[in-house]
Every structure is written in C-alpha cells, then in structure tokens.
Amino acid sequence: MAINLKSTSSVKASGLKMLVYGAAGSGKTSLIPTLPNPVILSAEGGLLSISDKEIPFIEIGSMDALREAYKWLAESDEAKPFESVALDSISEIAEVCLSHEKRVNKDPRAAYGEMQTTMAEAIRMFRDLPRHVYMTAKLEKSQDEMGRMLYSPSMPGQKAGQALPYAFDIIGAMRLEKDAEGVVQRALMLESDGMWQAKDRSGKLDQWEAPDLGDIIKKIGGAK
C-alpha cells in the first residue's frame, strides 16, 4: 500500500471547526456576522438579533433539509464563495432528528440510538467541509457527585452530548459577566475552569477572548 505523507501545515486550509454554547440570549447567534463570509443553516428561527446584517440563510426543518444543504455546500458552484458555515443550533437539529426517530421507532432506546448515529454522521460531514464551520448549542446544566454545577453543550441523549466535544478544534462558553464597574459584558471562555466545558486545541488563545470569531481565526492562523 502506498503511503501518502502530508504536512500538518495543510490543516489550516480546511478551516477551523468551532462550537459555542450558552444560555438563551447570551449572544451565540450574534457571533455569526464576525465569521468570514458566512452562510447560515438555521434550525431555531432565532435570527432576529442579526436581522440588520445581510447574511444568506437556509431554514432547516428536517434532516432531509440538512442533507440537501450539505450537498449544496459540498458540490454546488453557487456555494463556493462562502468561506464559513454556521449551524444554529446543533442542539435544535438533534431535537428535530430525535422527533423523527420517535415517530418511526416504537422503542425509545432505539430512537435515541438512531438519533445519536445520525447526528454523529452529520456533524462529521459538516466538520470535514473545507471551510470554517461554526455550530451553536444550548446550555446543559448538571451536578457532579459533590453537588457542584457543571455547564456543557446540550444535546438530547447522554452519549450524543459526551461525543460532541471531540469533533471541534474550539469549544467556547459564551458568558455574561460584570466588569469592575458592574456593566455586563459578553466574553468567550475558551479554557475550562473545571465547571464550564471549554477547549482550545491550538493552544494559541487566552482563557477569555472577545466575542469575535474572525479575530480568533486570525489569532490561531486558521484563515484560508
């Protein structure tokens, strides 16, 4: 078998894969306009916060619509100019998938199993697009054995949620924090504090970064 050696420098060409989660109204969707030339796949219908921006979007109301959108992005000449793809939100898309599986599977465990398999495949497909890929997720709250609150991206089904972080280069928590003057500021947390799940595979970001994905892409050196 012939071995095809590649260079790690080629990784940048495929774009960064980013996931940001947070509470409703924290500003996850408002990050989309900071991406380079994005197109949005919207499953939540929550684009009012960026209605003053002229960003093309596709409504995703079913898994068939998601597959069609992927095919268009992967194969269409019309989609080639878009440098970034935003899925808003992956949590909602998973709920759409689970709702479908519950209609066709009488066994709830089988429905969750099919949803997890389908979503893992969908995330993998979009992750492998040669573009920057940004996905938003709802906030999941849980408690550990010591009673501490833990915060992570929300997905229906425990296995789906546990597998989610492995698919991304960047996982950020959109936080609303008060500054020294008591004014609420938005910031992206990109390094875990043991309670909020976060990661930066590049090692080039600070624990807290301004909510601008374009700046983060430049800082990492992940521009196409």
CORRAUR-V124019 format. One record per run of one state. SS is the DSSP state (~ for helix, > for strand, _ for the rest). FROM is the first residue (numbers start at 1). TO is the last residue. If there is no record, write none. Layout:
ss=SS from=FROM to=TO
ss=SS from=FROM to=TO
This chain:
ss=_ from=1 to=7
ss=~ from=8 to=14
ss=_ from=15 to=16
ss=> from=17 to=22
ss=_ from=23 to=28
ss=~ from=29 to=34
ss=_ from=35 to=37
ss=> from=38 to=42
ss=_ from=43 to=47
ss=~ from=48 to=50
ss=_ from=51 to=56
ss=> from=57 to=59
ss=_ from=60 to=62
ss=~ from=63 to=75
ss=_ from=76 to=76
ss=~ from=77 to=79
ss=_ from=80 to=83
ss=> from=84 to=88
ss=_ from=89 to=89
ss=~ from=90 to=104
ss=_ from=105 to=107
ss=~ from=108 to=127
ss=_ from=128 to=131
ss=> from=132 to=143
ss=_ from=144 to=148
ss=> from=149 to=153
ss=_ from=154 to=157
ss=~ from=158 to=167
ss=_ from=168 to=169
ss=> from=170 to=178
ss=_ from=179 to=183
ss=> from=184 to=189
ss=_ from=190 to=195
ss=> from=196 to=196
ss=_ from=197 to=198
ss=> from=199 to=200
ss=_ from=201 to=207
ss=> from=208 to=209
ss=_ from=210 to=212
ss=~ from=213 to=220
ss=_ from=221 to=224
